[in-house]
Amino acid sequence: KNICSENVLQYISFKACEKDSSGDMNRGSQGEEHKPWTALASVALFKMFNDWQAQGAVIPPDLMKTAAQSVAPMEEEKPKAVKTKPEKKLPEDPTSRHPVQLLHEMLGPMQFEFTQDGLPPNVLYTCTVTVNDVVYSGAAKNKKEAKKECAKDIMLKVYGVTYVKEESMTS
């Protein structure tokens, strides 16, 4: 046992040094080294415990348990059923809801981006958002209206919902 563990320790250590000196850096996706340090430590501890026993020391039984012995047998896990969300349906009268509200109900929260063109008082805001890899936009004199126009554009092109243009209240 002792000779075998000694050979394993030497092999792992020397192989790691040979790879480092040859420039063959075997690194993982996060830049970590692929060296079996836990296995090396386990074999080194085994060798150390063996040496202590050979010298007459009594090793506590808890230190000699393997991981399989110390862990209670696990029940076989059943694969969890993946719940798919049912596709959301448009309400009976979708135009009765604000376009942004309806958009959030149908597609969930999304990240709107705003750009400003011009100088006050002639500012034009443009709102853009990407839905299913398609960019939609809307423009207006303020951010709230630009977002509303963008939502109207999405509702028309994705769901076929047409909002009637609101007439101005001044006569």
Beta strands, then each sheet from edge to edge (+ up, - down):
strand 1: 113-117
strand 2: 124-131
strand 3: 134-140
sheet 1: 1+ 2- 3+
end
